[in-house]
Amino acid sequence: MKNKLSTNFSARRFALRANAFLLIVLFASLQPASFGQTNVLTRREFSRFSVVERARFFEPTISRIAAEEAVDPYLLWTIAYNETRFRPWLASPAGAEGLMQFIPATASRFNLLNPYQPEPAIRAAARYVRFLSNRFGGRVDSILAGYNAGEGAVDAFLTGKTIRAGKKIINASGLKTVGGVPPYRETIGYVARGLSFKPSRMMLARLLALPEKIGPPP
């Protein structure tokens, strides 16, 4: 049974990711900006763009959805950069999928059926950001940490309490940290990168000097 479930999950992920090629083409036709002589793009063509160009491609949708969902577009932009560098076909070994890297449980909470569809993924991320903002009083460091490590982990390090999440024990030492940011290397880097961007404008020029590679934390 375990092998059957694993096979079914792998087949589902393959099918969704295979559709990402078509999703890029369809999504591209909705964007006001174009690259070269066409705004209909294949996944291969899109993957050749720099992170700056990919960011610019998604900015109109990020700005529109942020306004509709009453959240800061800077946060959505930062999350998309942190998670995938604006590559909506990516999947992580931990099971996170799509542009905004939703795991199935969180996708279900925010009614996201296919995380590889960019616009629904951005909208689900906006709703998650609004949830985190309400929970943590609008603190940007806490919101980013919550998106990366989960709101339960941030709660634990805000209060200094030890909590259990399934078989996992969070904050066994009872530490308190600024903003509740868990002292995980990946989360600290995630928050630091997010805070380095200025919210007054999506600072594309600054990204030219930043690494584009996404991989597991060291």
PyMOL CGO cylinders between C-alpha atoms (Angstrom):
from pymol import cmd
from pymol.cgo import CYLINDER

trace = [
    CYLINDER, 0.00, 0.00, 0.00, 2.83, 2.39, 0.87, 0.3, 1, 1, 1, 1, 1, 1,
    CYLINDER, 2.83, 2.39, 0.87, 4.45, 1.81, -2.54, 0.3, 1, 1, 1, 1, 1, 1,
    CYLINDER, 4.45, 1.81, -2.54, 1.09, 2.35, -4.25, 0.3, 1, 1, 1, 1, 1, 1,
    CYLINDER, 1.09, 2.35, -4.25, 0.55, 5.67, -2.44, 0.3, 1, 1, 1, 1, 1, 1,
    CYLINDER, 0.55, 5.67, -2.44, 4.06, 6.79, -3.30, 0.3, 1, 1, 1, 1, 1, 1,
    CYLINDER, 4.06, 6.79, -3.30, 3.50, 5.89, -6.94, 0.3, 1, 1, 1, 1, 1, 1,
    CYLINDER, 3.50, 5.89, -6.94, 0.19, 7.77, -7.02, 0.3, 1, 1, 1, 1, 1, 1,
    CYLINDER, 0.19, 7.77, -7.02, 1.77, 10.86, -5.48, 0.3, 1, 1, 1, 1, 1, 1,
    CYLINDER, 1.77, 10.86, -5.48, 4.65, 10.76, -7.96, 0.3, 1, 1, 1, 1, 1, 1,
    CYLINDER, 4.65, 10.76, -7.96, 2.23, 10.38, -10.86, 0.3, 1, 1, 1, 1, 1, 1,
    CYLINDER, 2.23, 10.38, -10.86, 0.19, 13.36, -9.63, 0.3, 1, 1, 1, 1, 1, 1,
    CYLINDER, 0.19, 13.36, -9.63, 3.28, 15.54, -9.31, 0.3, 1, 1, 1, 1, 1, 1,
    CYLINDER, 3.28, 15.54, -9.31, 4.51, 14.50, -12.76, 0.3, 1, 1, 1, 1, 1, 1,
    CYLINDER, 4.51, 14.50, -12.76, 1.16, 15.35, -14.32, 0.3, 1, 1, 1, 1, 1, 1,
    CYLINDER, 1.16, 15.35, -14.32, 0.99, 18.75, -12.65, 0.3, 1, 1, 1, 1, 1, 1,
    CYLINDER, 0.99, 18.75, -12.65, 4.56, 19.64, -13.54, 0.3, 1, 1, 1, 1, 1, 1,
    CYLINDER, 4.56, 19.64, -13.54, 4.08, 18.48, -17.11, 0.3, 1, 1, 1, 1, 1, 1,
    CYLINDER, 4.08, 18.48, -17.11, 1.19, 20.92, -17.33, 0.3, 1, 1, 1, 1, 1, 1,
    CYLINDER, 1.19, 20.92, -17.33, 3.48, 23.74, -16.20, 0.3, 1, 1, 1, 1, 1, 1,
    CYLINDER, 3.48, 23.74, -16.20, 4.76, 24.00, -19.78, 0.3, 1, 1, 1, 1, 1, 1,
    CYLINDER, 4.76, 24.00, -19.78, 1.26, 24.82, -21.01, 0.3, 1, 1, 1, 1, 1, 1,
    CYLINDER, 1.26, 24.82, -21.01, 0.57, 27.05, -18.03, 0.3, 1, 1, 1, 1, 1, 1,
    CYLINDER, 0.57, 27.05, -18.03, 3.53, 29.26, -18.87, 0.3, 1, 1, 1, 1, 1, 1,
    CYLINDER, 3.53, 29.26, -18.87, 2.23, 29.64, -22.42, 0.3, 1, 1, 1, 1, 1, 1,
    CYLINDER, 2.23, 29.64, -22.42, -1.30, 30.48, -21.28, 0.3, 1, 1, 1, 1, 1, 1,
    CYLINDER, -1.30, 30.48, -21.28, -0.18, 32.75, -18.46, 0.3, 1, 1, 1, 1, 1, 1,
    CYLINDER, -0.18, 32.75, -18.46, 2.19, 34.61, -20.75, 0.3, 1, 1, 1, 1, 1, 1,
    CYLINDER, 2.19, 34.61, -20.75, -0.65, 35.63, -23.02, 0.3, 1, 1, 1, 1, 1, 1,
    CYLINDER, -0.65, 35.63, -23.02, -2.24, 37.49, -20.12, 0.3, 1, 1, 1, 1, 1, 1,
    CYLINDER, -2.24, 37.49, -20.12, 0.78, 39.65, -19.34, 0.3, 1, 1, 1, 1, 1, 1,
    CYLINDER, 0.78, 39.65, -19.34, 1.14, 43.20, -20.67, 0.3, 1, 1, 1, 1, 1, 1,
    CYLINDER, 1.14, 43.20, -20.67, 4.91, 42.90, -21.03, 0.3, 1, 1, 1, 1, 1, 1,
    CYLINDER, 4.91, 42.90, -21.03, 6.52, 40.94, -23.81, 0.3, 1, 1, 1, 1, 1, 1,
    CYLINDER, 6.52, 40.94, -23.81, 10.01, 39.62, -24.40, 0.3, 1, 1, 1, 1, 1, 1,
    CYLINDER, 10.01, 39.62, -24.40, 11.38, 39.73, -27.93, 0.3, 1, 1, 1, 1, 1, 1,
    CYLINDER, 11.38, 39.73, -27.93, 8.69, 39.56, -30.58, 0.3, 1, 1, 1, 1, 1, 1,
    CYLINDER, 8.69, 39.56, -30.58, 6.17, 37.38, -28.73, 0.3, 1, 1, 1, 1, 1, 1,
    CYLINDER, 6.17, 37.38, -28.73, 4.49, 37.10, -25.36, 0.3, 1, 1, 1, 1, 1, 1,
    CYLINDER, 4.49, 37.10, -25.36, 3.66, 33.40, -25.80, 0.3, 1, 1, 1, 1, 1, 1,
    CYLINDER, 3.66, 33.40, -25.80, 6.46, 31.51, -24.07, 0.3, 1, 1, 1, 1, 1, 1,
    CYLINDER, 6.46, 31.51, -24.07, 7.45, 27.90, -23.64, 0.3, 1, 1, 1, 1, 1, 1,
    CYLINDER, 7.45, 27.90, -23.64, 8.89, 26.72, -20.36, 0.3, 1, 1, 1, 1, 1, 1,
    CYLINDER, 8.89, 26.72, -20.36, 12.31, 26.32, -21.99, 0.3, 1, 1, 1, 1, 1, 1,
    CYLINDER, 12.31, 26.32, -21.99, 12.24, 29.88, -23.30, 0.3, 1, 1, 1, 1, 1, 1,
    CYLINDER, 12.24, 29.88, -23.30, 11.06, 31.24, -19.96, 0.3, 1, 1, 1, 1, 1, 1,
    CYLINDER, 11.06, 31.24, -19.96, 13.77, 29.37, -18.06, 0.3, 1, 1, 1, 1, 1, 1,
    CYLINDER, 13.77, 29.37, -18.06, 16.41, 31.17, -20.14, 0.3, 1, 1, 1, 1, 1, 1,
    CYLINDER, 16.41, 31.17, -20.14, 15.35, 34.57, -18.83, 0.3, 1, 1, 1, 1, 1, 1,
    CYLINDER, 15.35, 34.57, -18.83, 17.33, 36.13, -16.03, 0.3, 1, 1, 1, 1, 1, 1,
    CYLINDER, 17.33, 36.13, -16.03, 15.74, 36.37, -12.60, 0.3, 1, 1, 1, 1, 1, 1,
    CYLINDER, 15.74, 36.37, -12.60, 15.17, 40.07, -13.29, 0.3, 1, 1, 1, 1, 1, 1,
    CYLINDER, 15.17, 40.07, -13.29, 13.19, 39.32, -16.45, 0.3, 1, 1, 1, 1, 1, 1,
    CYLINDER, 13.19, 39.32, -16.45, 11.18, 36.58, -14.76, 0.3, 1, 1, 1, 1, 1, 1,
    CYLINDER, 11.18, 36.58, -14.76, 10.37, 38.90, -11.88, 0.3, 1, 1, 1, 1, 1, 1,
    CYLINDER, 10.37, 38.90, -11.88, 9.22, 41.62, -14.25, 0.3, 1, 1, 1, 1, 1, 1,
    CYLINDER, 9.22, 41.62, -14.25, 6.99, 39.08, -16.00, 0.3, 1, 1, 1, 1, 1, 1,
    CYLINDER, 6.99, 39.08, -16.00, 5.05, 38.31, -12.80, 0.3, 1, 1, 1, 1, 1, 1,
    CYLINDER, 5.05, 38.31, -12.80, 5.02, 41.78, -11.23, 0.3, 1, 1, 1, 1, 1, 1,
    CYLINDER, 5.02, 41.78, -11.23, 1.72, 42.97, -12.79, 0.3, 1, 1, 1, 1, 1, 1,
    CYLINDER, 1.72, 42.97, -12.79, -0.11, 39.90, -11.47, 0.3, 1, 1, 1, 1, 1, 1,
    CYLINDER, -0.11, 39.90, -11.47, 1.54, 40.18, -8.05, 0.3, 1, 1, 1, 1, 1, 1,
    CYLINDER, 1.54, 40.18, -8.05, 0.55, 43.84, -7.80, 0.3, 1, 1, 1, 1, 1, 1,
    CYLINDER, 0.55, 43.84, -7.80, -3.04, 43.21, -8.90, 0.3, 1, 1, 1, 1, 1, 1,
    CYLINDER, -3.04, 43.21, -8.90, -3.64, 40.27, -6.57, 0.3, 1, 1, 1, 1, 1, 1,
    CYLINDER, -3.64, 40.27, -6.57, -1.98, 42.07, -3.66, 0.3, 1, 1, 1, 1, 1, 1,
    CYLINDER, -1.98, 42.07, -3.66, -4.43, 44.95, -4.12, 0.3, 1, 1, 1, 1, 1, 1,
    CYLINDER, -4.43, 44.95, -4.12, -7.41, 42.59, -4.40, 0.3, 1, 1, 1, 1, 1, 1,
    CYLINDER, -7.41, 42.59, -4.40, -6.39, 40.64, -1.28, 0.3, 1, 1, 1, 1, 1, 1,
    CYLINDER, -6.39, 40.64, -1.28, -5.25, 43.71, 0.69, 0.3, 1, 1, 1, 1, 1, 1,
    CYLINDER, -5.25, 43.71, 0.69, -1.67, 42.62, 1.28, 0.3, 1, 1, 1, 1, 1, 1,
    CYLINDER, -1.67, 42.62, 1.28, 1.70, 44.22, 0.60, 0.3, 1, 1, 1, 1, 1, 1,
    CYLINDER, 1.70, 44.22, 0.60, 2.96, 43.31, -2.91, 0.3, 1, 1, 1, 1, 1, 1,
    CYLINDER, 2.96, 43.31, -2.91, 6.50, 43.57, -1.58, 0.3, 1, 1, 1, 1, 1, 1,
    CYLINDER, 6.50, 43.57, -1.58, 5.88, 40.51, 0.58, 0.3, 1, 1, 1, 1, 1, 1,
    CYLINDER, 5.88, 40.51, 0.58, 4.46, 38.44, -2.27, 0.3, 1, 1, 1, 1, 1, 1,
    CYLINDER, 4.46, 38.44, -2.27, 7.33, 39.47, -4.53, 0.3, 1, 1, 1, 1, 1, 1,
    CYLINDER, 7.33, 39.47, -4.53, 9.88, 38.61, -1.84, 0.3, 1, 1, 1, 1, 1, 1,
    CYLINDER, 9.88, 38.61, -1.84, 8.32, 35.19, -1.23, 0.3, 1, 1, 1, 1, 1, 1,
    CYLINDER, 8.32, 35.19, -1.23, 8.30, 34.37, -4.95, 0.3, 1, 1, 1, 1, 1, 1,
    CYLINDER, 8.30, 34.37, -4.95, 11.96, 35.38, -5.16, 0.3, 1, 1, 1, 1, 1, 1,
    CYLINDER, 11.96, 35.38, -5.16, 12.96, 33.45, -2.04, 0.3, 1, 1, 1, 1, 1, 1,
    CYLINDER, 12.96, 33.45, -2.04, 11.06, 30.33, -2.98, 0.3, 1, 1, 1, 1, 1, 1,
    CYLINDER, 11.06, 30.33, -2.98, 11.77, 29.81, -6.69, 0.3, 1, 1, 1, 1, 1, 1,
    CYLINDER, 11.77, 29.81, -6.69, 13.35, 32.89, -8.24, 0.3, 1, 1, 1, 1, 1, 1,
    CYLINDER, 13.35, 32.89, -8.24, 10.07, 33.11, -10.19, 0.3, 1, 1, 1, 1, 1, 1,
    CYLINDER, 10.07, 33.11, -10.19, 10.18, 29.61, -11.71, 0.3, 1, 1, 1, 1, 1, 1,
    CYLINDER, 10.18, 29.61, -11.71, 6.67, 28.13, -11.40, 0.3, 1, 1, 1, 1, 1, 1,
    CYLINDER, 6.67, 28.13, -11.40, 7.60, 24.57, -12.39, 0.3, 1, 1, 1, 1, 1, 1,
    CYLINDER, 7.60, 24.57, -12.39, 9.91, 23.86, -9.45, 0.3, 1, 1, 1, 1, 1, 1,
    CYLINDER, 9.91, 23.86, -9.45, 9.29, 21.17, -6.85, 0.3, 1, 1, 1, 1, 1, 1,
    CYLINDER, 9.29, 21.17, -6.85, 11.34, 20.62, -3.71, 0.3, 1, 1, 1, 1, 1, 1,
    CYLINDER, 11.34, 20.62, -3.71, 12.45, 17.31, -2.19, 0.3, 1, 1, 1, 1, 1, 1,
    CYLINDER, 12.45, 17.31, -2.19, 10.29, 18.21, 0.83, 0.3, 1, 1, 1, 1, 1, 1,
    CYLINDER, 10.29, 18.21, 0.83, 7.14, 18.23, -1.31, 0.3, 1, 1, 1, 1, 1, 1,
    CYLINDER, 7.14, 18.23, -1.31, 6.68, 21.97, -1.88, 0.3, 1, 1, 1, 1, 1, 1,
    CYLINDER, 6.68, 21.97, -1.88, 5.43, 22.78, -5.37, 0.3, 1, 1, 1, 1, 1, 1,
    CYLINDER, 5.43, 22.78, -5.37, 5.07, 25.62, -7.84, 0.3, 1, 1, 1, 1, 1, 1,
    CYLINDER, 5.07, 25.62, -7.84, 5.89, 29.31, -7.95, 0.3, 1, 1, 1, 1, 1, 1,
    CYLINDER, 5.89, 29.31, -7.95, 5.09, 29.94, -4.28, 0.3, 1, 1, 1, 1, 1, 1,
    CYLINDER, 5.09, 29.94, -4.28, 6.17, 26.45, -3.06, 0.3, 1, 1, 1, 1, 1, 1,
    CYLINDER, 6.17, 26.45, -3.06, 3.05, 25.17, -1.35, 0.3, 1, 1, 1, 1, 1, 1,
    CYLINDER, 3.05, 25.17, -1.35, 3.05, 21.82, 0.41, 0.3, 1, 1, 1, 1, 1, 1,
    CYLINDER, 3.05, 21.82, 0.41, -0.22, 19.91, -0.08, 0.3, 1, 1, 1, 1, 1, 1,
    CYLINDER, -0.22, 19.91, -0.08, -1.54, 20.59, 3.43, 0.3, 1, 1, 1, 1, 1, 1,
    CYLINDER, -1.54, 20.59, 3.43, -1.10, 24.37, 3.13, 0.3, 1, 1, 1, 1, 1, 1,
    CYLINDER, -1.10, 24.37, 3.13, -2.43, 24.37, -0.42, 0.3, 1, 1, 1, 1, 1, 1,
    CYLINDER, -2.43, 24.37, -0.42, -5.57, 22.66, 0.85, 0.3, 1, 1, 1, 1, 1, 1,
    CYLINDER, -5.57, 22.66, 0.85, -6.01, 25.26, 3.62, 0.3, 1, 1, 1, 1, 1, 1,
    CYLINDER, -6.01, 25.26, 3.62, -6.09, 28.04, 1.03, 0.3, 1, 1, 1, 1, 1, 1,
    CYLINDER, -6.09, 28.04, 1.03, -8.09, 26.18, -1.63, 0.3, 1, 1, 1, 1, 1, 1,
    CYLINDER, -8.09, 26.18, -1.63, -5.21, 25.89, -4.08, 0.3, 1, 1, 1, 1, 1, 1,
    CYLINDER, -5.21, 25.89, -4.08, -5.91, 22.98, -6.41, 0.3, 1, 1, 1, 1, 1, 1,
    CYLINDER, -5.91, 22.98, -6.41, -2.81, 23.18, -8.60, 0.3, 1, 1, 1, 1, 1, 1,
    CYLINDER, -2.81, 23.18, -8.60, 0.26, 24.95, -7.17, 0.3, 1, 1, 1, 1, 1, 1,
    CYLINDER, 0.26, 24.95, -7.17, 1.87, 24.99, -10.61, 0.3, 1, 1, 1, 1, 1, 1,
    CYLINDER, 1.87, 24.99, -10.61, -0.71, 27.47, -11.90, 0.3, 1, 1, 1, 1, 1, 1,
    CYLINDER, -0.71, 27.47, -11.90, 0.96, 30.83, -11.24, 0.3, 1, 1, 1, 1, 1, 1,
    CYLINDER, 0.96, 30.83, -11.24, -2.06, 33.09, -10.68, 0.3, 1, 1, 1, 1, 1, 1,
    CYLINDER, -2.06, 33.09, -10.68, -3.95, 30.78, -8.26, 0.3, 1, 1, 1, 1, 1, 1,
    CYLINDER, -3.95, 30.78, -8.26, -0.67, 30.15, -6.43, 0.3, 1, 1, 1, 1, 1, 1,
    CYLINDER, -0.67, 30.15, -6.43, -0.02, 33.87, -6.03, 0.3, 1, 1, 1, 1, 1, 1,
    CYLINDER, -0.02, 33.87, -6.03, -3.58, 34.38, -4.76, 0.3, 1, 1, 1, 1, 1, 1,
    CYLINDER, -3.58, 34.38, -4.76, -3.26, 31.53, -2.26, 0.3, 1, 1, 1, 1, 1, 1,
    CYLINDER, -3.26, 31.53, -2.26, 0.06, 32.98, -1.08, 0.3, 1, 1, 1, 1, 1, 1,
    CYLINDER, 0.06, 32.98, -1.08, -1.60, 36.39, -0.66, 0.3, 1, 1, 1, 1, 1, 1,
    CYLINDER, -1.60, 36.39, -0.66, -4.26, 34.83, 1.56, 0.3, 1, 1, 1, 1, 1, 1,
    CYLINDER, -4.26, 34.83, 1.56, -1.64, 33.00, 3.56, 0.3, 1, 1, 1, 1, 1, 1,
    CYLINDER, -1.64, 33.00, 3.56, 0.34, 36.23, 3.98, 0.3, 1, 1, 1, 1, 1, 1,
    CYLINDER, 0.34, 36.23, 3.98, -2.81, 38.00, 5.19, 0.3, 1, 1, 1, 1, 1, 1,
    CYLINDER, -2.81, 38.00, 5.19, -3.38, 35.20, 7.70, 0.3, 1, 1, 1, 1, 1, 1,
    CYLINDER, -3.38, 35.20, 7.70, 0.21, 35.45, 8.94, 0.3, 1, 1, 1, 1, 1, 1,
    CYLINDER, 0.21, 35.45, 8.94, 0.03, 39.24, 9.07, 0.3, 1, 1, 1, 1, 1, 1,
    CYLINDER, 0.03, 39.24, 9.07, -3.07, 39.12, 11.26, 0.3, 1, 1, 1, 1, 1, 1,
    CYLINDER, -3.07, 39.12, 11.26, -1.50, 36.49, 13.49, 0.3, 1, 1, 1, 1, 1, 1,
    CYLINDER, -1.50, 36.49, 13.49, 1.79, 38.32, 13.98, 0.3, 1, 1, 1, 1, 1, 1,
    CYLINDER, 1.79, 38.32, 13.98, 0.66, 41.95, 14.00, 0.3, 1, 1, 1, 1, 1, 1,
    CYLINDER, 0.66, 41.95, 14.00, 2.09, 42.76, 10.59, 0.3, 1, 1, 1, 1, 1, 1,
    CYLINDER, 2.09, 42.76, 10.59, 5.72, 42.03, 11.55, 0.3, 1, 1, 1, 1, 1, 1,
    CYLINDER, 5.72, 42.03, 11.55, 7.53, 41.35, 8.30, 0.3, 1, 1, 1, 1, 1, 1,
    CYLINDER, 7.53, 41.35, 8.30, 10.20, 39.13, 9.87, 0.3, 1, 1, 1, 1, 1, 1,
    CYLINDER, 10.20, 39.13, 9.87, 7.54, 36.99, 11.56, 0.3, 1, 1, 1, 1, 1, 1,
    CYLINDER, 7.54, 36.99, 11.56, 5.47, 36.75, 8.37, 0.3, 1, 1, 1, 1, 1, 1,
    CYLINDER, 5.47, 36.75, 8.37, 8.43, 35.61, 6.29, 0.3, 1, 1, 1, 1, 1, 1,
    CYLINDER, 8.43, 35.61, 6.29, 9.52, 33.16, 8.99, 0.3, 1, 1, 1, 1, 1, 1,
    CYLINDER, 9.52, 33.16, 8.99, 6.00, 31.79, 9.21, 0.3, 1, 1, 1, 1, 1, 1,
    CYLINDER, 6.00, 31.79, 9.21, 5.81, 31.26, 5.46, 0.3, 1, 1, 1, 1, 1, 1,
    CYLINDER, 5.81, 31.26, 5.46, 9.12, 29.40, 5.50, 0.3, 1, 1, 1, 1, 1, 1,
    CYLINDER, 9.12, 29.40, 5.50, 8.97, 27.43, 8.74, 0.3, 1, 1, 1, 1, 1, 1,
    CYLINDER, 8.97, 27.43, 8.74, 5.26, 27.46, 9.60, 0.3, 1, 1, 1, 1, 1, 1,
    CYLINDER, 5.26, 27.46, 9.60, 3.31, 29.68, 11.95, 0.3, 1, 1, 1, 1, 1, 1,
    CYLINDER, 3.31, 29.68, 11.95, 3.53, 27.08, 14.73, 0.3, 1, 1, 1, 1, 1, 1,
    CYLINDER, 3.53, 27.08, 14.73, 7.31, 27.35, 14.80, 0.3, 1, 1, 1, 1, 1, 1,
    CYLINDER, 7.31, 27.35, 14.80, 7.12, 31.14, 14.99, 0.3, 1, 1, 1, 1, 1, 1,
    CYLINDER, 7.12, 31.14, 14.99, 4.59, 30.91, 17.82, 0.3, 1, 1, 1, 1, 1, 1,
    CYLINDER, 4.59, 30.91, 17.82, 6.95, 28.62, 19.72, 0.3, 1, 1, 1, 1, 1, 1,
    CYLINDER, 6.95, 28.62, 19.72, 9.93, 30.96, 19.46, 0.3, 1, 1, 1, 1, 1, 1,
    CYLINDER, 9.93, 30.96, 19.46, 7.84, 34.08, 20.16, 0.3, 1, 1, 1, 1, 1, 1,
    CYLINDER, 7.84, 34.08, 20.16, 6.57, 32.64, 23.42, 0.3, 1, 1, 1, 1, 1, 1,
    CYLINDER, 6.57, 32.64, 23.42, 9.54, 30.50, 24.40, 0.3, 1, 1, 1, 1, 1, 1,
    CYLINDER, 9.54, 30.50, 24.40, 7.32, 27.45, 24.62, 0.3, 1, 1, 1, 1, 1, 1,
    CYLINDER, 7.32, 27.45, 24.62, 8.05, 23.93, 23.49, 0.3, 1, 1, 1, 1, 1, 1,
    CYLINDER, 8.05, 23.93, 23.49, 5.39, 22.50, 21.22, 0.3, 1, 1, 1, 1, 1, 1,
    CYLINDER, 5.39, 22.50, 21.22, 4.85, 19.18, 19.50, 0.3, 1, 1, 1, 1, 1, 1,
    CYLINDER, 4.85, 19.18, 19.50, 3.81, 18.96, 15.85, 0.3, 1, 1, 1, 1, 1, 1,
    CYLINDER, 3.81, 18.96, 15.85, 3.09, 15.32, 15.15, 0.3, 1, 1, 1, 1, 1, 1,
    CYLINDER, 3.09, 15.32, 15.15, 6.32, 13.49, 15.96, 0.3, 1, 1, 1, 1, 1, 1,
    CYLINDER, 6.32, 13.49, 15.96, 8.38, 16.68, 15.77, 0.3, 1, 1, 1, 1, 1, 1,
    CYLINDER, 8.38, 16.68, 15.77, 9.29, 18.72, 18.85, 0.3, 1, 1, 1, 1, 1, 1,
    CYLINDER, 9.29, 18.72, 18.85, 9.74, 22.44, 18.19, 0.3, 1, 1, 1, 1, 1, 1,
    CYLINDER, 9.74, 22.44, 18.19, 11.86, 24.64, 20.46, 0.3, 1, 1, 1, 1, 1, 1,
    CYLINDER, 11.86, 24.64, 20.46, 12.87, 21.93, 22.91, 0.3, 1, 1, 1, 1, 1, 1,
    CYLINDER, 12.87, 21.93, 22.91, 15.18, 24.41, 24.69, 0.3, 1, 1, 1, 1, 1, 1,
    CYLINDER, 15.18, 24.41, 24.69, 12.42, 26.97, 25.27, 0.3, 1, 1, 1, 1, 1, 1,
    CYLINDER, 12.42, 26.97, 25.27, 14.23, 29.79, 23.45, 0.3, 1, 1, 1, 1, 1, 1,
    CYLINDER, 14.23, 29.79, 23.45, 12.73, 33.20, 22.66, 0.3, 1, 1, 1, 1, 1, 1,
    CYLINDER, 12.73, 33.20, 22.66, 13.89, 34.94, 19.50, 0.3, 1, 1, 1, 1, 1, 1,
    CYLINDER, 13.89, 34.94, 19.50, 13.26, 38.35, 17.95, 0.3, 1, 1, 1, 1, 1, 1,
    CYLINDER, 13.26, 38.35, 17.95, 10.08, 38.16, 15.91, 0.3, 1, 1, 1, 1, 1, 1,
    CYLINDER, 10.08, 38.16, 15.91, 9.82, 34.47, 16.72, 0.3, 1, 1, 1, 1, 1, 1,
    CYLINDER, 9.82, 34.47, 16.72, 12.21, 33.70, 13.86, 0.3, 1, 1, 1, 1, 1, 1,
    CYLINDER, 12.21, 33.70, 13.86, 13.29, 30.09, 14.41, 0.3, 1, 1, 1, 1, 1, 1,
    CYLINDER, 13.29, 30.09, 14.41, 17.07, 29.68, 14.66, 0.3, 1, 1, 1, 1, 1, 1,
    CYLINDER, 17.07, 29.68, 14.66, 17.17, 27.47, 11.59, 0.3, 1, 1, 1, 1, 1, 1,
    CYLINDER, 17.17, 27.47, 11.59, 19.87, 28.33, 9.05, 0.3, 1, 1, 1, 1, 1, 1,
    CYLINDER, 19.87, 28.33, 9.05, 17.43, 28.22, 6.15, 0.3, 1, 1, 1, 1, 1, 1,
    CYLINDER, 17.43, 28.22, 6.15, 14.83, 30.40, 7.87, 0.3, 1, 1, 1, 1, 1, 1,
    CYLINDER, 14.83, 30.40, 7.87, 17.36, 32.97, 9.08, 0.3, 1, 1, 1, 1, 1, 1,
    CYLINDER, 17.36, 32.97, 9.08, 18.67, 33.34, 5.53, 0.3, 1, 1, 1, 1, 1, 1,
    CYLINDER, 18.67, 33.34, 5.53, 15.14, 33.46, 4.12, 0.3, 1, 1, 1, 1, 1, 1,
    CYLINDER, 15.14, 33.46, 4.12, 14.13, 36.30, 6.44, 0.3, 1, 1, 1, 1, 1, 1,
    CYLINDER, 14.13, 36.30, 6.44, 17.41, 38.18, 5.98, 0.3, 1, 1, 1, 1, 1, 1,
    CYLINDER, 17.41, 38.18, 5.98, 17.03, 38.14, 2.20, 0.3, 1, 1, 1, 1, 1, 1,
    CYLINDER, 17.03, 38.14, 2.20, 13.45, 39.33, 2.49, 0.3, 1, 1, 1, 1, 1, 1,
    CYLINDER, 13.45, 39.33, 2.49, 14.36, 42.22, 4.75, 0.3, 1, 1, 1, 1, 1, 1,
    CYLINDER, 14.36, 42.22, 4.75, 17.17, 43.30, 2.42, 0.3, 1, 1, 1, 1, 1, 1,
    CYLINDER, 17.17, 43.30, 2.42, 14.67, 44.39, -0.25, 0.3, 1, 1, 1, 1, 1, 1,
    CYLINDER, 14.67, 44.39, -0.25, 13.15, 47.85, 0.05, 0.3, 1, 1, 1, 1, 1, 1,
    CYLINDER, 13.15, 47.85, 0.05, 9.34, 47.86, 0.03, 0.3, 1, 1, 1, 1, 1, 1,
    CYLINDER, 9.34, 47.86, 0.03, 9.13, 51.21, -1.76, 0.3, 1, 1, 1, 1, 1, 1,
    CYLINDER, 9.13, 51.21, -1.76, 9.82, 49.56, -5.14, 0.3, 1, 1, 1, 1, 1, 1,
    CYLINDER, 9.82, 49.56, -5.14, 10.50, 46.07, -6.43, 0.3, 1, 1, 1, 1, 1, 1,
    CYLINDER, 10.50, 46.07, -6.43, 14.26, 46.47, -6.57, 0.3, 1, 1, 1, 1, 1, 1,
    CYLINDER, 14.26, 46.47, -6.57, 15.10, 44.44, -9.64, 0.3, 1, 1, 1, 1, 1, 1,
    CYLINDER, 15.10, 44.44, -9.64, 18.47, 46.08, -10.18, 0.3, 1, 1, 1, 1, 1, 1,
    CYLINDER, 18.47, 46.08, -10.18, 19.70, 44.79, -6.82, 0.3, 1, 1, 1, 1, 1, 1,
    CYLINDER, 19.70, 44.79, -6.82, 19.07, 41.21, -7.89, 0.3, 1, 1, 1, 1, 1, 1,
    CYLINDER, 19.07, 41.21, -7.89, 21.71, 41.36, -10.58, 0.3, 1, 1, 1, 1, 1, 1,
    CYLINDER, 21.71, 41.36, -10.58, 24.36, 40.70, -7.97, 0.3, 1, 1, 1, 1, 1, 1,
    CYLINDER, 24.36, 40.70, -7.97, 22.45, 37.91, -6.19, 0.3, 1, 1, 1, 1, 1, 1,
    CYLINDER, 22.45, 37.91, -6.19, 22.77, 34.18, -6.88, 0.3, 1, 1, 1, 1, 1, 1,
    CYLINDER, 22.77, 34.18, -6.88, 19.99, 32.62, -8.91, 0.3, 1, 1, 1, 1, 1, 1,
    CYLINDER, 19.99, 32.62, -8.91, 20.54, 29.01, -7.91, 0.3, 1, 1, 1, 1, 1, 1,
    CYLINDER, 20.54, 29.01, -7.91, 17.95, 27.40, -5.66, 0.3, 1, 1, 1, 1, 1, 1,
    CYLINDER, 17.95, 27.40, -5.66, 18.92, 24.34, -3.70, 0.3, 1, 1, 1, 1, 1, 1,
    CYLINDER, 18.92, 24.34, -3.70, 18.68, 22.71, -0.30, 0.3, 1, 1, 1, 1, 1, 1,
    CYLINDER, 18.68, 22.71, -0.30, 20.08, 24.71, 2.62, 0.3, 1, 1, 1, 1, 1, 1,
    CYLINDER, 20.08, 24.71, 2.62, 23.74, 24.00, 3.39, 0.3, 1, 1, 1, 1, 1, 1,
]
cmd.load_cgo(trace, "trace")
